[in-house]
Amino acid sequence: MFWCKIFKVRFVIGSMGLINKSKLRGYLNGLNLGEDLIIELERQVEGILRRAGERAKGNFRRTVYARDL
């Protein structure tokens, strides 16, 4: 289980992730996906969101905007 202090939510990696595997497969037009791809994408997205949340907090905001990415 992963606890994200910034957004005050819990993520269970693997069972309810941020990346939808079936939609990703459709986007890649039938190419096979390695499990390491999904895991790495999850890690990258979590890092991006974490940094965006920190930037918003640093600017004394409770809303994360696209410019925070």
N, C-alpha and C positions, 0 to 999 in steps of 0.2 A: 504494500500500500504506500502511496506517495502522498504526503501532506504538503500542500502549497499554501504557505502562510500569507502570501500576497492576496490571493483570491479567496482564502478561507474555505477551500473545498478539498475533498479527498479524491484522488484518482487511484484506481486499481489498474496497474499496468497489465495489459494483456487481455483483460476481460471487457473493459469499457474505456477504450482509449479515445484519443482525440482524432485519430486517423481512421477513416472508414475504408477497410480493405477492398470491399466490393466496388465502391465508387472509384477508388484508385485504379483498380484493374480495368474498369470501363474506360477511364481516362487514358490509360496506356494501350488501349486497343488490343486487348487479349494477350499481352505479354505476361509471362509468368513473373510472379513477385517472390523474391526471397524473404524469409522471415527477418533477416537482418536489415532489410530495407525498411520494413514497418517499424522495427524497434528504433532504428536510427532516426527516421522521420519523427516519431513520437518524441525522442530526446531533443531533436532540433526545435520542434514546435514548442515544447515545454520551456526551453531556454529562451526562445524569442518572446514568449508570453511573460516569462518571469522578468526579463529585462524591461519590457514595455511597462509592466506593472510598477517596477522600481522607478522608472522614469516619471510615470504619472504621479507616484507618491512624492518623488523629489520635487515636483512642480506643484505640490499641495492640491492635487486633484484626486477624486475618487473614480473618475471615468478615464478609461484607456481609449485613446484615439489612434487612428492609423498613423498619425505623425509620430507616435511613440515607438513604432516598430523600427 
